[in-house]
Amino acid sequence: MADLGISAGQRVAVVWDASSPKEALTCLVEKLRALTGSEDLVSVENLSQLLQSAHKESSFDVILSGMVPGSTTLHSPEALAEMARILRPGGCLFLKEPVETAVVNHSKVKTASKLCSALTLSGLVELKELQREALSSEEVQSVREHLDYQSDGLLALQMAGRKPNFEVGSSHQLKLSVARNTPSGKPTVDPAAAKLWTLSANDMDDDSMDLLDSDELLDPEDLKKPDPASLRAASCGEATKRKACKNCATWAMRSAAPAAPTSGCQPSSLGTRCFSPTATSRTPRRPSGGMLRPP
């Protein structure tokens, strides 16, 4: 146990399950009590009852799970998260678990990569692989009995992880020092950048410059003098008949309007008929002004 870094005064938790031999568990606990210097500093917890143990946060400096010789413990994500919760900031977790060397569909046994992922998701950092070895004959028998699993590709993997130096849910104020520098005078300009965007008269003497002649931009037709008669506006007498502008609604309404009837009274055999647009009666009248009675 000395290679695990356990020293006097540290609180240690030993997690075991049904696959842990009792004699080996008792021997391990006695060694830990000798290292810590007190019986009260070593707690023994069953894996199936760990979630109901109601330990406070940051209760242990070191947790050993599945480290009992002969154990074949499988750790669920909930159990790993609980171990990370009761660890003190900076505390270490040491665990041992049988893993598969190849990916097996619907297998209850993880691979080494999946075990590392589970430890990372539980909140542990600085994961290290301490040991990888083949299962002993007792451990193979334990896997068959307690896990109801059989495979020829199983290995015993021992891992270590550390809890970060802060508690889950803790907060800390960030001290940001923002220096406000007030510019004095004109800002400095990089000489190389200024030279890049500067055009001098000597740059025009470069034979590689391709310049356009302004006279070549005009066509021969643009150089001809126009006829003065074509520039003179037409007089009133020479003006042609006025035409409506395109899409002119006013001119179209005037063209479609019927001609107004000629006003005035014209004589007839029955008298005088009035064709005034404002006339309200068409009764024949005598030349003398009297009205004719209809027959």
PEQUI-V426342 format. One line per field, one symbol per residue. psi: psi as a letter, one per 40 degrees, with the letter a starting at -180 (. if undefined). A space follows every 50 residues. Layout:
psi=???
This chain:
psi=edeefhiieihhhhhiadehhdddddddddddddddeideehihhhdded dedfiiifdidhhhheehheighhhidddddddddeiiheiihhihihii eihhhfhehiiddddddddddeeiifhihdihiiiiddddddddddefih iefiihhhiiiihifiiheiihhhhhhhhhhhhhaiiihhddddddehhi dddeeheehgiihddeehiddeeihihddeehiiiddehihhiiihfhdd dddddehihiihiihiiideahhhfhdehehfhiiideeiihhi.
